Amino acid sequence: CILYSDPFSISLSLSGLCNGSELAFLTEPSDVIAVRDRPLMLDCRVEGEGPITVTWHKNGAPVFLGIGSRAKVLSNGTLLIRSFQKRRDGDATDAGEYYCAAQNHYGMLVSRKAHVQVASLPKFHTHPEPMSVDEGGVARFQCQVNGIPEAKITWEKDRVVLGTSDDRYTLLPMGILQITGVKKSDAGVYRCVATNIANTRYSHEAYLNVTGGVPRTYKEPVILSGPQNLTITVHQTAILECIATGNPRPIVSWSRLDGRSIGVEGIQVLGTGNLMISDVSLQHSGVYVCAANRPGTRMRRTALGRLVVQAPPEFIQWPQSVSKPAGGSAVFTCVAQGVPEPHIIWLKNGKILTPGDNVKLTNNNSTLAVTRITSEDEAIYQCIAENSAGTNQASARLAVSLAKELPDAPQGLKATALSKTTLQLSWTQPPDEITDGIIGYVLHICKYGEPESKELQEAVSKTTFQHDLTNLEPATTYSIYLKAYSPLGASERSSTVVSTTLGGVPSPPTFFTKAINTTAVQVLWELPSKPGKMEGFRLSYRRIPHGEIQGPIQLPCHVNAHTISHLGKGEMFFFCFCELYENCCNNRLWMQHIFAEANWFFIMAAENCIYNKMCLLNVSKLT
C-alpha cells in the first residue's frame, strides 16, 4: 500500500521484508522502445527494510507525479506513463534516460539507467540501384533504413512478395538481396519493404535487366561485396557478407587472418558464401578473410572484415557490507571484467563519490578506502561498472557504530611556536571518569594547505596534556588536530589549530630596479618560497645626494613589482627595500644603511638587521 505520496516520490510498504535486510533491487528498468500514444511501464521492484521511498528520474531530474501528470508510480514501484508522447519539434518528449532510486533510513540505492526511445521508421537512406546482369551471373540489391526498433526487411518483385523457396535467392537481414545463377525470368522491378511497430515503408524501385545467354568466355573471379567491419555484443548473431562472380563460378571460402580455426559450432553458410556465426563469444573476435577461388586453379581474390565482439561488465569481486567504529577504516573492493575494459565509478547514497581527505580511490577505482570514519560516512556505496556494451552495479552498506563508550572530542587544543623547528601543543585535561576510558591520544599534523593524505601522526600517552612537536621546518605553517582513543575506537576530532614555526634568518630577496622611461623606475623582486610570518614588503627611496626620504610604501605579500613615477629627469636615487616581519623595517633601521655610494645598481644587505629581519638597498640612475 502507498504510505505517502508527493509530486516526485512515493513511499511503499512492501511485503516480505526482513528486518535488517539489505536494500536491493529485485527488478531494474531495462531499455525499451515505446509507441506514441500508448502506455509504457518501467519496472522497479525493491527489497529491504522499510519504509522504502521510490523516486523516478528522467535525464537526471525527478519525474513529476502530481496532478495533471501522465506518469504514475504503482504500488510495486513500477512507473506507468499512461500515454507516451513525442512531439515532432522534439522539445516535449517522454523519451530519455530513466532510473529509479530507492531509499530507506540506511541510505539510497539507484538502479541502472534505462534508455527509452520512441518507435520510428524514417525514410530509406539507401535505395536499390538498377542492374544489368548476364544470364548465369550474380545480382545484388541493397536498401537501408534506420528504424527504431530495427525494421524487418522483405523484398518484392513486380510488387509481389518475393518467395524464399528458390535457393538462388538469399535475403540477408541488413537489407541485402542476392540472386545467383540469374535467369531470364528474374528480370523485373524490385523494391524492399521495411516494417516495424511504428510504420511500413517502401523503397524506390530498381529494374533488373538480364542480358545475353549463358556466358562462355572466361572471367576472373571478382568479389562484388565483401565483409564489412562489424561490432556486436556476446550472444548476438554476426553475418559477414561475401558474394563473388566469375566464369566459371568461383568457390567462396572463409578463414581467419590469425590462422586460428573458425570452428563449426554455430557456423552456417547463407547462400553461396555468406558466413553466419550464431551466439558469438569473445573468441570469435578477429579479422575474417573471404576468398573467391577459380575452380581447379590457385587464382583467387580476397576481402577482409573485422569482427569485434564486446561483453558487458561482469563482477568477479563484489563490495561487502561492513560495520566499523568511528575513527576506524573500511575498504570496499569492486573488480569487473568486460570488453572493452569497464570504467568504474562509485556512488554514495546515489550521488557520485568524490575522493577527499578521508576517501581514496585506487587500482583504477576498483578499491575504495574510507579512513577516519565518522557518522557522515554511514551510507550505501555503489560500484558502477560500465562500458560501451552495458552497465552493471553492486552495492554495500557502511554502518558506523557510535558506542556510548567512545570518548568525547578533546577540548582546548592550543599551539605555541617555541623555535624554528618546534611547536608546543596543549589541551584540556578531561575529568577522571573520562580519562579512565582513554588509552591514548593521536596528534594529526599537516602543512597548512596540503591534503590530509600527507599528514603525519604522533601518538602520546593518556596522561599527556602538553606535547612538543619537534623536527619541523622553519617558518612553516602547520594545521593540527587531536583525537582521543578508547578500546572501542576514536573520538571525533578536536577543533583544528593553525600555528607557524619561528623562521631562520631568510636569505635576501632578489631585488632589481629598472628605469622604464626618463621619469619612472620599476622595482622588481622575487617572492620568498617560505614566507612564514612575513607581513609584506616596504619600499622607500630618496634622491641623491640630499633629497628627502619618500615612503615607506607598504606592499602585500603576493606583489612582486612596483612602479614609482614622476621622478626628476636625469637624477639618481637610493631605493631601500625590505621584507616586513613584525615591523622590522622601521625608519631608524634602514636610515642607518643609506650610504653615499655612487655605484649604479649597488645592492647591500643591512648588517645589523635583527633575527628574522632583512633590509636591502639599491641605487639606480635615470638616463
C-alpha positions as CSV (number, residue, x, y, z in Angstrom):
1,C,0.0,0.0,0.0
2,I,1.1,3.6,-0.5
3,L,2.0,5.3,2.8
4,Y,2.8,8.8,1.5
5,S,2.9,10.5,-1.9
6,D,4.3,13.8,-3.1
7,P,4.7,15.2,-6.7
8,F,8.1,13.5,-7.1
9,S,8.2,10.4,-4.9
10,I,6.2,7.5,-3.4
11,S,6.7,5.7,-0.2
12,L,5.9,2.0,-0.3
13,S,5.1,-0.6,2.4
14,L,6.4,-3.7,0.7
15,S,5.5,-7.2,2.0
16,G,8.0,-9.9,2.8
17,L,10.7,-7.6,4.1
18,C,13.2,-8.9,6.6
19,N,14.2,-6.7,9.5
20,G,17.7,-5.5,8.8
21,S,17.8,-7.0,5.2
22,E,19.9,-5.1,2.7
23,L,18.3,-2.7,0.3
24,A,18.4,-4.3,-3.1
25,F,16.7,-4.3,-6.5
26,L,14.7,-7.4,-7.5
27,T,13.9,-5.9,-10.9
28,E,15.5,-2.9,-12.5
29,P,14.2,-0.9,-15.5
30,S,15.5,-2.0,-18.9
31,D,15.9,-0.4,-22.3
32,V,12.6,-0.2,-24.0
33,I,11.0,1.2,-27.2
34,A,7.7,2.9,-26.7
35,V,4.9,3.6,-29.2
36,R,3.4,7.1,-29.4
37,D,0.1,7.5,-27.6
38,R,0.3,4.1,-26.0
39,P,1.0,3.3,-22.3
40,L,4.6,2.5,-21.1
41,M,5.7,0.6,-18.0
42,L,9.1,0.6,-16.4
43,D,9.7,-1.9,-13.7
44,C,11.4,-1.2,-10.3
45,R,11.0,-3.8,-7.6
46,V,12.9,-3.4,-4.4
47,E,13.5,-5.4,-1.2
48,G,14.9,-4.2,2.1
49,E,13.9,-2.8,5.5
50,G,11.0,-0.4,5.2
51,P,9.7,2.1,4.8
52,I,11.2,2.5,1.3
53,T,10.8,5.6,-0.8
54,V,10.9,5.1,-4.6
55,T,11.8,8.1,-6.8
56,W,11.9,8.1,-10.6
57,H,14.3,10.3,-12.5
58,K,14.4,11.2,-16.2
59,N,17.6,12.7,-17.6
60,G,18.7,13.3,-14.1
61,A,15.6,15.3,-12.9
62,P,12.7,13.9,-10.8
63,V,9.7,12.7,-12.8
64,F,6.7,14.8,-11.9
65,L,3.9,12.7,-10.5
66,G,1.5,15.5,-9.4
67,I,-1.9,16.5,-10.6
68,G,-2.1,16.6,-14.4
69,S,0.8,14.3,-14.9
70,R,0.6,11.4,-17.3
71,A,3.0,9.5,-15.1
72,K,2.1,7.4,-12.0
73,V,4.1,5.0,-9.7
74,L,2.3,1.8,-9.0
75,S,2.3,0.2,-5.5
76,N,5.1,-2.2,-6.5
77,G,7.4,0.7,-7.7
78,T,6.7,0.4,-11.4
79,L,6.5,3.7,-13.4
80,L,3.4,3.9,-15.6
81,I,3.2,6.6,-18.4
82,R,-0.4,6.4,-19.5
83,S,0.1,7.9,-23.0
84,F,3.7,8.1,-24.3
85,Q,4.3,11.4,-26.1
86,K,6.9,12.7,-28.5
87,R,6.2,15.9,-30.4
88,R,7.8,16.4,-33.7
89,D,9.7,19.5,-32.6
90,G,11.4,17.4,-30.0
91,D,11.0,19.9,-27.2
92,A,8.4,17.9,-25.3
93,T,9.0,14.1,-25.2
94,D,8.8,11.3,-22.8
95,A,11.9,9.7,-24.4
96,G,15.1,9.8,-22.4
97,E,17.2,8.1,-19.8
98,Y,15.2,6.8,-16.8
99,Y,16.3,5.3,-13.5
100,C,14.6,4.7,-10.1
101,A,16.1,5.4,-6.7
102,A,15.1,3.5,-3.6
103,Q,15.8,4.9,-0.1
104,N,15.3,3.8,3.4
105,H,16.9,5.0,6.7
106,Y,20.2,3.3,5.8
107,G,20.8,5.1,2.6
108,M,19.9,5.3,-1.1
109,L,20.3,2.9,-4.0
110,V,19.9,3.8,-7.7
111,S,19.1,1.4,-10.5
112,R,20.7,1.0,-13.8
113,K,19.8,3.6,-16.5
114,A,17.1,2.6,-19.0
115,H,17.1,4.2,-22.4
116,V,13.6,4.8,-23.5
117,Q,13.2,5.5,-27.2
118,V,10.1,6.2,-29.3
119,A,9.4,3.8,-32.2
120,S,10.0,5.4,-35.6
121,L,10.6,4.4,-39.2
122,P,12.1,7.3,-41.2
123,K,12.6,7.3,-45.0
124,F,15.1,5.0,-46.6
125,H,18.6,6.5,-46.8
126,T,19.8,3.8,-49.3
127,H,17.6,2.6,-52.2
128,P,18.3,-0.4,-54.5
129,E,20.0,0.6,-57.8
130,P,19.1,-0.7,-61.3
131,M,21.4,-3.5,-62.6
132,S,22.2,-5.2,-65.8
133,V,23.5,-8.8,-65.4
134,D,24.4,-11.5,-67.8
135,E,22.3,-14.6,-67.7
136,G,24.0,-17.0,-65.2
137,G,25.7,-14.1,-63.4
138,V,25.1,-12.6,-59.9
139,A,22.8,-9.7,-59.0
140,R,22.8,-7.8,-55.7
141,F,20.4,-5.2,-54.4
142,Q,20.6,-3.3,-51.1
143,C,18.4,-0.9,-49.1
144,Q,19.0,0.7,-45.7
145,V,16.7,2.4,-43.2
146,N,17.4,3.4,-39.6
147,G,14.3,2.2,-37.8
148,I,13.6,2.0,-34.0
149,P,13.3,-0.8,-33.4
150,E,15.3,-2.3,-36.3
151,A,13.0,-2.9,-39.2
152,K,12.3,-6.2,-40.8
153,I,13.2,-6.1,-44.5
154,T,11.4,-8.1,-47.1
155,W,11.6,-7.9,-50.9
156,E,9.0,-7.6,-53.8
157,K,9.4,-8.4,-57.5
158,D,6.9,-6.6,-59.7
159,R,5.1,-5.7,-56.4
160,V,4.6,-9.3,-55.4
161,V,6.3,-10.7,-52.3
162,L,9.5,-12.5,-53.3
163,G,9.3,-16.1,-52.3
164,T,12.2,-17.7,-50.4
165,S,11.7,-21.3,-51.6
166,D,14.2,-20.7,-54.5
167,D,17.7,-21.2,-53.1
168,R,19.1,-18.9,-55.7
169,Y,17.7,-16.0,-53.6
170,T,19.5,-15.1,-50.4
171,L,17.9,-12.4,-48.1
172,L,20.3,-11.0,-45.5
173,P,18.7,-9.2,-42.5
174,M,20.7,-6.0,-43.2
175,G,18.6,-5.3,-46.3
176,I,20.5,-7.2,-48.9
177,L,19.1,-9.4,-51.7
178,Q,21.5,-11.7,-53.6
179,I,20.5,-13.6,-56.7
180,T,22.9,-16.2,-58.0
181,G,22.6,-18.0,-61.4
182,V,20.4,-15.3,-62.8
183,K,17.8,-16.4,-65.2
184,K,15.8,-14.5,-67.8
185,S,12.7,-14.9,-65.6
186,D,14.5,-12.9,-62.9
187,A,14.2,-9.7,-64.9
188,G,11.8,-7.2,-63.4
189,V,11.3,-4.4,-60.9
190,Y,12.5,-5.0,-57.3
191,R,11.9,-3.0,-54.2
192,C,12.3,-3.6,-50.5
193,V,9.7,-3.3,-47.7
194,A,10.7,-2.1,-44.2
195,T,8.3,-2.9,-41.3
196,N,8.4,-2.3,-37.6
197,I,5.9,-1.4,-34.9
198,A,5.9,2.3,-35.9
199,N,5.3,2.1,-39.7
200,T,5.8,0.3,-43.0
201,R,7.8,2.0,-45.8
202,Y,8.6,1.1,-49.4
203,S,11.9,1.8,-51.1
204,H,12.4,3.1,-54.7
205,E,12.0,0.5,-57.4
206,A,15.1,-0.8,-59.3
207,Y,15.0,-2.7,-62.6
208,L,17.0,-5.9,-63.1
209,N,17.9,-6.4,-66.8
210,V,19.1,-9.8,-67.8
211,T,21.2,-9.9,-70.9
212,G,22.6,-12.5,-73.4
213,G,22.8,-16.2,-72.9
214,V,25.0,-18.2,-70.6
215,P,28.5,-16.7,-70.8
216,R,31.1,-19.0,-72.4
217,T,34.1,-16.7,-72.1
218,Y,36.5,-16.9,-69.1
219,K,36.1,-14.2,-66.5
220,E,38.4,-13.9,-63.5
221,P,36.8,-14.1,-60.0
222,V,35.5,-10.7,-58.7
223,I,34.1,-10.1,-55.2
224,L,31.1,-8.0,-55.7
225,S,30.7,-7.3,-52.0
226,G,33.0,-8.4,-49.2
227,P,32.6,-8.4,-45.4
228,Q,32.2,-5.1,-43.5
229,N,33.7,-4.3,-40.2
230,L,31.1,-5.3,-37.5
231,T,30.8,-4.7,-33.8
232,I,28.3,-6.7,-31.8
233,T,27.7,-8.0,-28.3
234,V,28.2,-11.5,-27.0
235,H,25.3,-13.9,-27.7
236,Q,24.2,-11.9,-30.8
237,T,24.4,-13.2,-34.4
238,A,27.1,-12.0,-36.8
239,I,26.6,-12.1,-40.6
240,L,29.6,-11.4,-42.8
241,E,28.7,-11.0,-46.5
242,C,30.7,-12.3,-49.3
243,I,29.3,-12.7,-52.8
244,A,31.5,-13.2,-55.9
245,T,31.1,-13.6,-59.6
246,G,33.2,-15.0,-62.4
247,N,33.2,-17.7,-65.1
248,P,33.4,-20.5,-64.1
249,R,31.5,-19.6,-60.9
250,P,34.1,-19.1,-58.1
251,I,34.1,-21.1,-54.9
252,V,33.9,-18.9,-51.8
253,S,35.7,-20.0,-48.6
254,W,36.4,-18.3,-45.2
255,S,39.4,-18.3,-42.9
256,R,40.8,-16.2,-40.1
257,L,43.8,-13.9,-40.7
258,D,45.5,-15.1,-37.5
259,G,45.4,-18.7,-38.8
260,R,43.0,-19.9,-36.0
261,S,40.2,-22.3,-36.9
262,I,36.8,-20.7,-37.4
263,G,35.2,-23.8,-35.9
264,V,31.9,-25.5,-36.7
265,E,29.6,-24.8,-33.7
266,G,27.2,-22.1,-34.5
267,I,28.7,-21.6,-38.0
268,Q,26.4,-21.6,-41.1
269,V,26.8,-20.5,-44.7
270,L,24.0,-18.5,-46.1
271,G,23.5,-18.6,-49.9
272,T,26.7,-19.2,-51.8
273,G,29.3,-17.7,-49.4
274,N,27.9,-15.5,-46.6
275,L,29.2,-16.5,-43.1
276,M,26.8,-16.5,-40.2
277,I,28.0,-17.0,-36.6
278,S,25.3,-17.6,-34.0
279,D,25.6,-16.9,-30.3
280,V,29.0,-15.1,-30.7
281,S,31.6,-15.2,-27.9
282,L,34.7,-13.1,-27.3
283,Q,36.8,-15.9,-29.0
284,H,35.0,-15.0,-32.3
285,S,36.7,-11.6,-32.4
286,G,39.2,-11.2,-35.2
287,V,39.8,-10.5,-38.9
288,Y,38.0,-12.8,-41.3
289,V,39.1,-13.4,-44.8
290,C,36.7,-14.2,-47.6
291,A,38.4,-15.8,-50.6
292,A,36.9,-16.3,-54.1
293,N,38.7,-19.1,-55.9
294,R,38.6,-20.1,-59.5
295,P,37.9,-23.9,-59.5
296,G,40.9,-26.0,-60.3
297,T,43.4,-23.2,-60.1
298,R,45.2,-21.0,-57.5
299,M,43.6,-17.9,-58.9
300,R,41.8,-16.1,-56.0
301,R,40.5,-12.8,-54.8
302,T,40.2,-11.9,-51.1
303,A,38.4,-9.4,-49.0
304,L,38.8,-8.8,-45.2
305,G,36.4,-7.7,-42.5
306,R,37.0,-7.3,-38.7
307,L,34.5,-8.7,-36.2
308,V,34.7,-7.1,-32.8
309,V,32.7,-8.8,-30.0
310,Q,32.0,-6.8,-26.9
311,A,31.0,-8.1,-23.5
312,P,29.1,-6.0,-20.8
313,P,30.7,-5.8,-17.4
314,E,30.6,-8.7,-15.1
315,F,31.8,-8.6,-11.4
316,I,34.4,-11.0,-10.3
317,Q,34.6,-9.4,-6.9
318,W,31.8,-7.5,-5.1
319,P,31.9,-5.0,-2.3
320,Q,30.7,-6.4,1.1
321,S,28.7,-4.5,3.7
322,V,30.6,-3.8,6.9
323,S,30.1,-2.2,10.3
324,K,33.0,-0.1,11.6
325,P,33.6,2.1,14.7
326,A,34.0,5.8,14.4
327,G,37.7,6.6,13.7
328,G,38.2,3.3,12.0
329,S,38.7,2.4,8.4
330,A,36.8,0.5,5.7
331,V,37.9,-0.9,2.4
332,F,35.4,-1.9,-0.4
333,T,36.7,-3.8,-3.4
334,C,34.9,-4.0,-6.8
335,V,36.5,-5.8,-9.7
336,A,34.7,-6.1,-13.0
337,Q,35.7,-7.6,-16.4
338,G,34.3,-6.9,-19.8
339,V,35.3,-5.9,-23.4
340,P,36.2,-3.1,-23.6
341,E,37.6,-2.9,-20.1
342,P,34.9,-1.4,-17.9
343,H,35.2,2.0,-16.3
344,I,34.3,2.1,-12.6
345,I,32.7,4.9,-10.7
346,W,31.4,4.9,-7.1
347,L,28.2,6.4,-5.7
348,K,27.4,7.4,-2.1
349,N,23.7,7.3,-1.4
350,G,23.0,7.7,-5.2
351,K,25.4,10.6,-5.8
352,I,28.9,10.4,-7.5
353,L,31.5,10.0,-4.8
354,T,34.4,12.4,-4.9
355,P,37.7,11.5,-3.4
356,G,38.7,13.6,-0.4
357,D,40.8,13.8,2.7
358,N,39.5,10.5,4.1
359,V,38.1,8.9,0.9
360,K,40.6,7.4,-1.5
361,L,40.2,5.5,-4.8
362,T,43.0,3.3,-6.1
363,N,43.7,0.5,-8.6
364,N,41.7,2.2,-11.4
365,N,38.9,2.9,-8.9
366,S,38.4,-0.7,-8.0
367,T,39.4,-0.1,-4.4
368,L,37.6,2.4,-2.2
369,A,39.1,3.2,1.2
370,V,37.3,5.3,3.8
371,T,39.6,6.3,6.7
372,R,39.0,8.2,10.0
373,I,35.3,7.2,9.7
374,T,32.7,9.5,11.1
375,S,28.9,9.3,11.2
376,E,28.8,11.2,7.9
377,D,30.4,8.3,6.2
378,E,27.5,6.0,7.0
379,A,25.8,5.3,3.7
380,I,25.1,2.8,0.9
381,Y,28.1,2.7,-1.5
382,Q,27.5,1.6,-5.1
383,C,30.1,0.4,-7.6
384,I,29.0,1.1,-11.2
385,A,30.9,-0.7,-13.9
386,E,30.2,0.5,-17.5
387,N,31.5,0.1,-21.0
388,S,30.0,0.5,-24.5
389,A,28.3,-2.9,-24.2
390,G,26.4,-2.2,-21.0
391,T,26.5,-1.4,-17.3
392,N,26.4,-3.4,-14.0
393,Q,26.2,-2.3,-10.4
394,A,26.9,-3.7,-7.0
395,S,26.4,-2.2,-3.6
396,A,27.4,-2.4,0.0
397,R,26.5,-0.6,3.2
398,L,28.9,1.0,5.7
399,A,27.4,1.1,9.2
400,V,29.2,3.3,11.7
401,S,29.0,2.2,15.4
402,L,28.9,5.2,17.6
403,A,29.2,3.4,21.0
404,K,28.4,5.4,24.1
405,E,31.8,4.3,25.5
406,L,33.7,6.3,22.8
407,P,35.4,9.3,24.3
408,D,34.4,12.9,23.6
409,A,36.5,15.0,21.3
410,P,39.4,16.6,23.1
411,Q,38.9,20.3,24.1
412,G,41.0,23.4,24.3
413,L,43.8,22.5,21.8
414,K,46.4,25.3,21.6
415,A,49.7,25.6,19.8
416,T,52.7,27.9,20.5
417,A,55.9,28.3,18.5
418,L,59.0,27.6,20.6
419,S,61.7,27.7,18.0
420,K,62.3,27.3,14.3
421,T,61.6,23.6,14.5
422,T,59.3,23.1,17.5
423,L,55.7,23.8,18.3
424,Q,54.3,23.2,21.8
425,L,50.7,21.8,22.0
426,S,48.5,21.7,25.0
427,W,44.9,20.7,25.6
428,T,42.4,20.5,28.5
429,Q,42.7,17.5,30.8
430,P,39.3,15.8,30.9
431,P,37.6,14.6,34.1
432,D,39.0,11.5,35.7
433,E,35.9,9.4,34.8
434,I,36.6,10.2,31.1
435,T,40.4,9.8,31.3
436,D,39.9,6.2,32.7
437,G,38.3,5.1,29.4
438,I,41.1,6.7,27.3
439,I,44.1,4.6,26.2
440,G,45.9,7.5,24.5
441,Y,45.8,10.4,22.1
442,V,46.9,10.8,18.5
443,L,48.0,14.2,17.0
444,H,47.4,14.7,13.3
445,I,49.9,17.2,11.8
446,C,49.9,18.6,8.3
447,K,51.5,21.5,6.5
448,Y,48.8,24.2,6.1
449,G,47.1,23.9,2.7
450,E,48.4,20.4,1.9
451,P,45.9,17.5,1.7
452,E,45.4,15.3,4.8
453,S,46.8,12.4,2.8
454,K,50.2,13.9,3.6
455,E,49.6,14.3,7.3
456,L,51.9,12.9,10.0
457,Q,50.6,11.2,13.1
458,E,52.1,11.2,16.6
459,A,50.8,9.2,19.5
460,V,51.0,10.3,23.1
461,S,50.0,8.7,26.4
462,K,46.7,9.2,28.1
463,T,48.3,11.2,30.9
464,T,49.9,13.7,28.5
465,F,48.2,17.1,28.0
466,Q,51.2,19.0,26.7
467,H,53.5,17.8,24.0
468,D,56.3,19.3,21.9
469,L,56.3,18.6,18.1
470,T,59.9,18.7,17.0
471,N,61.9,18.4,13.8
472,L,59.5,20.7,11.9
473,E,60.5,23.1,9.2
474,P,61.4,26.7,10.0
475,A,59.0,29.5,9.1
476,T,56.3,26.9,8.1
477,T,52.6,26.9,9.0
478,Y,51.0,23.7,10.2
479,S,47.4,22.6,10.9
480,I,46.9,20.3,13.8
481,Y,44.0,18.4,15.4
482,L,43.7,15.7,18.1
483,K,41.8,12.5,18.7
484,A,41.3,10.5,21.8
485,Y,41.2,6.7,21.6
486,S,39.4,4.1,23.7
487,P,39.5,0.3,23.2
488,L,36.3,0.7,21.0
489,G,37.6,3.3,18.7
490,A,38.4,7.0,18.2
491,S,36.6,10.1,19.3
492,E,35.6,12.8,16.9
493,R,38.4,15.2,16.0
494,S,39.1,18.2,18.1
495,S,39.0,21.7,16.7
496,T,41.9,22.4,14.3
497,V,44.6,24.9,15.3
498,V,47.0,26.6,12.9
499,S,50.5,27.7,14.0
500,T,53.7,28.7,12.4
501,T,57.2,27.8,13.5
502,L,59.7,30.6,14.0
503,G,61.8,31.4,11.0
504,G,65.5,31.4,10.5
505,V,67.2,34.5,9.0
506,P,65.8,34.5,5.5
507,S,68.2,34.9,2.6
508,P,68.0,38.3,1.0
509,P,65.3,38.5,-1.6
510,T,66.5,39.1,-5.2
511,F,65.9,42.8,-5.9
512,F,66.1,44.8,-9.1
513,T,65.5,48.3,-10.4
514,K,64.8,49.2,-14.0
515,A,64.3,52.7,-15.5
516,I,61.3,52.4,-17.8
517,N,61.4,56.0,-19.0
518,T,63.1,59.3,-18.1
519,T,60.8,59.9,-15.1
520,A,59.8,56.4,-13.8
521,V,61.5,53.4,-12.2
522,Q,60.1,49.9,-11.8
523,V,61.2,47.9,-8.7
524,L,61.0,44.1,-9.0
525,W,61.8,41.3,-6.6
526,E,61.3,37.5,-6.2
527,L,58.7,36.3,-3.7
528,P,60.2,34.1,-0.9
529,S,59.4,30.3,-1.1
530,K,58.5,30.2,2.6
531,P,57.1,33.5,3.7
532,G,56.4,32.2,7.3
533,K,55.0,35.2,9.3
534,M,56.1,37.8,6.8
535,E,53.5,40.6,6.7
536,G,54.6,42.1,3.3
537,F,57.2,44.4,1.9
538,R,58.3,48.0,2.4
539,L,59.9,50.3,-0.2
540,S,61.4,53.7,0.4
541,Y,63.6,56.0,-1.8
542,R,65.4,59.3,-1.8
543,R,67.1,61.5,-4.4
544,I,71.0,61.6,-4.3
545,P,72.7,63.4,-2.7
546,H,70.3,65.3,-0.4
547,G,66.7,64.5,-1.3
548,E,64.0,63.8,1.3
549,I,63.1,60.3,2.1
550,Q,59.9,59.2,0.2
551,G,57.7,56.5,1.7
552,P,57.7,54.0,3.1
553,I,55.4,52.3,0.6
554,Q,53.9,49.1,2.2
555,L,53.1,46.3,-0.3
556,P,51.2,43.0,0.3
557,C,53.0,39.6,0.3
558,H,51.8,38.5,-3.1
559,V,53.0,41.5,-5.1
560,N,56.4,41.3,-6.8
561,A,56.7,44.6,-8.6
562,H,56.0,48.3,-8.1
563,T,56.5,51.4,-10.3
564,I,57.5,54.8,-9.0
565,S,56.6,57.7,-11.4
566,H,57.1,61.5,-11.6
567,L,60.8,61.4,-10.7
568,G,63.3,64.0,-11.8
569,K,64.8,63.5,-15.2
570,G,68.5,62.5,-15.1
571,E,68.6,62.3,-11.3
572,M,70.0,59.5,-9.2
573,F,68.0,57.8,-6.4
574,F,68.6,55.4,-3.5
575,F,65.9,52.7,-3.0
576,C,65.5,50.8,0.2
577,F,63.5,47.5,0.1
578,C,62.8,45.0,2.8
579,E,60.7,42.1,3.9
580,L,58.4,43.1,6.7
581,Y,58.4,40.9,9.8
582,E,56.6,42.4,12.8
583,N,57.6,45.9,11.7
584,C,61.2,45.0,11.3
585,C,61.7,47.7,8.7
586,N,61.4,51.0,10.6
587,N,62.8,54.3,9.7
588,R,65.7,54.1,12.1
589,L,66.9,50.8,10.8
590,W,67.1,51.5,7.1
591,M,68.2,55.1,7.5
592,Q,71.4,53.8,9.1
593,H,72.2,51.9,5.9
594,I,71.9,54.5,3.2
595,F,75.4,55.3,2.2
596,A,76.6,57.9,-0.3
597,E,77.8,55.3,-2.7
598,A,77.7,56.3,-6.4
599,N,77.9,52.8,-7.9
600,W,74.9,52.2,-10.1
601,F,72.6,49.3,-9.1
602,F,74.5,48.9,-5.8
603,I,72.9,46.3,-3.5
604,M,73.8,45.7,0.1
605,A,72.3,43.7,3.0
606,A,71.6,45.6,6.2
607,E,74.3,44.4,8.6
608,N,72.6,44.7,11.9
609,C,69.0,43.6,11.0
610,I,67.8,41.5,13.9
611,Y,66.5,37.9,13.9
612,N,64.1,37.2,11.0
613,K,64.5,40.7,9.6
614,M,66.3,41.8,6.4
615,C,66.7,45.0,4.5
616,L,68.2,45.7,1.1
617,L,69.4,48.8,-0.6
618,N,69.6,49.6,-4.3
619,V,70.8,52.7,-6.1
620,S,69.7,53.5,-9.7
621,K,70.2,56.3,-12.1
622,L,67.6,57.5,-14.6
623,T,69.0,58.1,-18.1
